[in-house]
Amino acid sequence: MRDNEILTRISALVTEEHELRNKMSAGELTSDQEHARIKELETALDQCWDLLRQRRARRSAGEDPDGASARSASEVENYRQ
């Protein structure tokens, strides 16, 4: 996945998150439905940002950014800030 494809994916995930929050506010979703999907979206966003950071780091180190690969959700979600 190229940088622009990752950024497009991030944008789509953020848009979906906003739509879910709007539906929740309008009473179209239960909070359980919203929270479950929001958690999935947050995980997918974390994976996308991680992949984008890997690609940028590889490029800045003079390496091929295509050597970066998506990490598992469990790995990305357990990073320490």
N, C-alpha and C positions, 0 to 999 in steps of 0.2 A: 504494500500500500504506500503510495507516495504522500508527501506532506499535504498537498492540496486535497487529496482524498480523505486523509485523516481529519483535516480541518472542516471539510464538508460534513463528515460523519459527526464531528463534535457539534457543529451547528444544528444538525438535524436532531440530535439527542437533546440539546438545550431547548429547542423549539418544542419538542414533545413534552419535556418537563414543564414548560410554561403552560402548555395546553392542558396538561393534567391538573395543574394547580388551579387554572381557571375553571375547569369542569368541577373540581372539588368545591370551589367557592360558589358555584352555581347549583350545587346539590345534585349534580349528575353522576357523581361517584361517591362510594362510601370511603371513609378515611382508610379502611383496611386495603381496599383496592388501590387507592392512591399511594399509600405507603409502600406496598409491595412493588409496584411498578417504579416508583421513585428510587427505591433501593437498587433495582436492576439498572436503571438509567445511570445512577451515580457510579456503579461498578463499571459499566461500559465506558463512561466518561473518564474514569481513572485509568482504565486500560488504554484508551486513545491518547490521553495526555502523556502517559508513560512511554508509549511507542513513539510519539512525536519527539519527546525529550531524548530518547535513545538515538533517533535518527539525527537530530541536531548535534548531539554530542559526538557521534561517529563522524559526521561531516566536519565538525570543528577540529577533530583529531586527525583529519586527513584520511579517514577510512570511508569505505563504501556505506552510505546510509541504508542501502538495501539489505545489509547484513543484520539490521535490527529486526527483532521479532516480538510479537505480542506476548506478554507474560500472562500467566494464569490469573484469574480473578483473585484467588486466595493469596498469591504472591503480592500482587499490587495492593490489595486491601490491607495487608499486614505491614506495610512500610511504616517506619517511624518518621515523623515530621521533624 
